[in-house]
Amino acid sequence: MGYKVAVVGATGNVGREILSILAERGFPADEVVALASRRSQGVEVSFGDKTLKVKALETYDFSDTDICLMSAGGAVSKEWSPKIGAQGCVVIDNSSQWRMDPDVPLIVPEVNADAIVGFTKKNIIANPNCSTAQLVVALKPLHDAATIKRVVVSTYQSVSGAGKDAMDELFTQTRAIFVSDPVEPKKFPKRIAFNLIPQIDVFLDDGSTKEEWKMVAETKKILDPKIKLTATCVRVPVFISHSESVNVEFEKELSAEDARKILREAPGILVIDTREPGGYATPHEAAGEDATFISRLRDDPTVDNAINFWCVSDNLRKGAALNAVQIAEVLVNRKLITARSKAA
Ligand SMILES: NC(=O)c1ccc[n+]([C@@H]2O[C@H](COP(=O)([O-])OP(=O)(O)OC[C@H]3O[C@@H](n4cnc5c(N)ncnc54)[C@H](OP(=O)(O)O)[C@@H]3O)[C@@H](O)[C@H]2O)c1
């Protein structure tokens, strides 16, 4: 017998992707339940070749559910994750609500799967921010080889990172511009169509944004608190996949050629770097894929032991849904949970 799994936020960008990844990877579930707000009750969502009727989170009883994959935003998670965890169901949460809680492991399976053991304190495991997830997958094998001192990263983040309404806004604005209709920003602070916005999430007192702070704090929690990281996060008019320009300085000697060899062998990474027109990955090719793509590897001649690279990944998959399902697989494969139907 397998597990009973609930997907909260099943009508959203990440929730729909979670359902499709559970089906693709043959997750050992006897039953998968789709949950969202009351507004979506009865709506049908795809799960492999089946459809599921969405139920309302607020009336669902979690007492016989083993795993809850939660992607309904911070406010919903703040209210519901502790209640669900207290009912004995392990919550894997995609929001930023629990990531920095010392009693909640923040997990990227390729990087720090062993840290998962602390999950029993709250029965909550956090998934990192999308831009952090792909970055730490690339940094981990390099850190193991030469110890990272400092990282400078600029992101080019797609609109799907801000939810389904944000994708609609890019589509609507793009069409409006073509037919000379007025463009009205709603979800984003400025026009996103044919534009770039150097602000993701709110501003902090030091002039950085919360998205930039998340990349710093989460990289330290997942990988190593000694790593110094500075980030500039930019929203771009791309529907899916985040891109990052990354500069890394190491304690020990490591060339771009060494990095290429290491990254070719690393889990979750695909190096595409032929140094000719088109010989690199772009968001378009990364969309729908599981890998974190690395391109444009080169030495940085301005600092000792430093390299530059380009890093692209599907933010809805490795940045959210795939990572969450991989965490659920770690729970199952390491026998950290037992199906409650079996235990009964
Ligand atoms: N998109 C990414 O790249 C990404 C990456 C990492 C983490 N995340 C995080 O994942 C979460 C979801 O993001 P998303 O992009 O999927 O957002 P989204 O497309 O806007 O979807 C939001 C989902 O939450 C549900 N929801 C809203 N209020 C609810 C309530 N009161 N009770 C139950 N369900 C409720 C919505 O259901 P209705 O349709 O019924 O309103 C919908 O299914 C957010 O916390 C986000 O920060 C996203």
The ligand as a Gaussian input file, in Angstrom:
#p B3LYP/6-31G(d) Opt

LIG

0 1
 N        5.965000      30.141000      -8.927000
 C        7.185000      29.862000      -8.497000
 O        8.180000      29.855000      -9.233000
 C        7.391000      29.550000      -7.070000
 C        8.616000      29.061000      -6.680000
 C        8.826000      28.769000      -5.355000
 C        7.814000      28.964000      -4.475000
 N        6.610000      29.451000      -4.880000
 C        5.566000      29.624000      -3.888000
 O        4.523000      28.686000      -4.096000
 C        3.287000      29.246000      -3.691000
 C        2.276000      29.184000      -4.822000
 O        2.757000      29.884000      -5.939000
 P        2.040000      29.806000      -7.354000
 O        2.981000      30.453000      -8.285000
 O        1.539000      28.430000      -7.652000
 O        0.745000      30.764000      -7.088000
 P       -0.637000      30.829000      -7.884000
 O       -0.463000      30.351000      -9.281000
 O       -1.148000      32.197000      -7.648000
 O       -1.583000      29.777000      -7.110000
 C       -2.001000      29.959000      -5.771000
 C       -2.749000      28.730000      -5.298000
 O       -3.070000      28.905000      -3.920000
 C       -4.468000      28.624000      -3.737000
 N       -5.025000      29.382000      -2.632000
 C       -5.085000      30.724000      -2.473000
 N       -5.712000      31.052000      -1.331000
 C       -6.093000      29.886000      -0.746000
 C       -6.780000      29.553000       0.445000
 N       -7.242000      30.489000       1.278000
 N       -6.967000      28.237000       0.722000
 C       -6.527000      27.275000      -0.109000
 N       -5.877000      27.528000      -1.262000
 C       -5.646000      28.814000      -1.578000
 C       -5.085000      29.052000      -5.044000
 O       -6.365000      28.460000      -5.151000
 P       -7.572000      29.200000      -5.924000
 O       -7.335000      28.938000      -7.376000
 O       -8.770000      28.501000      -5.363000
 O       -7.489000      30.654000      -5.558000
 C       -4.066000      28.482000      -6.027000
 O       -4.278000      27.089000      -6.188000
 C        3.607000      30.652000      -3.199000
 O        3.831000      30.589000      -1.812000
 C        4.889000      30.971000      -3.913000
 O        5.674000      31.936000      -3.235000
 C        6.362000      29.728000      -6.165000

